[in-house]
Amino acid sequence: MSNEETKDTPAPFGSVIAPHMASLRFSGGHWGGAQITPVEPLSLHPAAHVLHYGSSCFEGMKAFRSTDGPVRIFRIDRHLVRLQHSAELLCLPFPPLDIVENMIRRVVESNESVVPQPPGALYLRPVLIGTHEGIGGAGKPSPEALLYVLASPVGDYFSGGAHPLRILIEDQAMRTTPGFGQAKSGGNYAASLRHVKHARDRYGAEQVLFCPGGDVQETGASNFFLFDDRRVLTKPLSPAFLHGVTRDSILVLARELGYEVIERDFTVAELKDWIRTGEAALSGTAAVLSGVGSFIHDGAELTVGDGRIGPNTLRLRNALLAIQSGNAEDRFGWLS
Ligand SMILES: Cc1ncc(COP(=O)(O)O)c(C=O)c1O
């Protein structure tokens, strides 16, 4: 790890890689033994399946240092099942869940000294790729694979002050294909990148909210919520978008706090109506819950409420951060 991450100038999220990684290879129909090594370049044949046919999926979760000492991972069970499901969709071999869990825990242990204090965390990134050598494999799954786990000490996403986000509403293009949105696969990010870049270059927007045919789905890297003082509205789970662990956690906390949780499809027209008085926010492991200050749609700027992060967004975000950082009881058993 470089010494660049100081209290004054936190390094950009994910830019500092912790010193140790885990890796495990699948070959000849078997998984080998997991190894912990210093982070080192991968040795991959230039004909590796992943480099040509995009056989890659990954996860992103956080481990938090608790006030009583140990470092605990937030909802690792959910992330493991999602990785397994992504692997299935990509026809990649997948080891037993306990082996993957053990690799991730060993990565946390071996990088223990670089885990920051909360609300900072150790971000964990398991990656699974197809490594079979050959450039005639377009229609065949890779019979060889590599699973590896990286870690990155990350600061409070909101350090320097949470700012309301500016989001472009894209009401034509899809982020990815309808059935593949639930996979956390590199190809989905590649597919949406040009839209996100366009939003940034043309409108100075931080993200794109994908709403194909007017159906409000998710952004390029987070799920989407509408709030008011009584209600939480979000799209119901479907294969079209990523089933966020943060999304689920916010819904659990919202119910506990007495909000009416509504999971149903809604349109851009309804969103525009809602934000006259209500709030909008993005949820994800990195961003926790980030308030939206304005949307851009059809060339017009639409302010959300008074343009500041709303009280319900802050309340739910703080409720989640309190559990993650050990300031509130872990009453749902999310940290382990
Ligand atoms: C496309 C997309 N949707 C939603 C999410 C939120 O998922 P989670 O809350 O599990 O981090 C992410 C981030 O991982 C994402 O990349």
The ligand as an SDF file (V2000), in Angstrom:
LIG
                    3D

 16 16  0  0  0  0  0  0  0  0999 V2000
  -25.1280   -1.7660  -11.0980 C   0  0  0  0  0  0  0  0  0  0  0  0
  -25.1830   -1.7930   -9.6210 C   0  0  0  0  0  0  0  0  0  0  0  0
  -26.3830   -1.7750   -9.0220 N   0  0  0  0  0  0  0  0  0  0  0  0
  -26.5020   -1.8020   -7.6840 C   0  0  0  0  0  0  0  0  0  0  0  0
  -25.3840   -1.8470   -6.8680 C   0  0  0  0  0  0  0  0  0  0  0  0
  -25.5450   -1.8750   -5.3810 C   0  0  0  0  0  0  0  0  0  0  0  0
  -25.2380   -3.1630   -4.8720 O   0  0  0  0  0  0  0  0  0  0  0  0
  -24.7090   -3.3360   -3.3970 P   0  0  0  0  0  0  0  0  0  0  0  0
  -25.6320   -2.5710   -2.5110 O   0  0  0  0  0  0  0  0  0  0  0  0
  -24.7840   -4.7990   -3.1560 O   0  0  0  0  0  0  0  0  0  0  0  0
  -23.3270   -2.8100   -3.3500 O   0  0  0  0  0  0  0  0  0  0  0  0
  -24.1080   -1.8430   -7.4460 C   0  0  0  0  0  0  0  0  0  0  0  0
  -22.9020   -1.8620   -6.6180 C   0  0  0  0  0  0  0  0  0  0  0  0
  -22.3730   -2.8930   -6.3470 O   0  0  0  0  0  0  0  0  0  0  0  0
  -24.0090   -1.8390   -8.8470 C   0  0  0  0  0  0  0  0  0  0  0  0
  -22.8040   -1.8440   -9.4510 O   0  0  0  0  0  0  0  0  0  0  0  0
  1  2  1  0
  2  3  1  0
  2 15  2  0
  3  4  2  0
  4  5  1  0
  5  6  1  0
  5 12  2  0
  6  7  1  0
  7  8  1  0
  8  9  2  0
  8 10  1  0
  8 11  1  0
 12 13  1  0
 12 15  1  0
 13 14  2  0
 15 16  1  0
M  END
$$$$
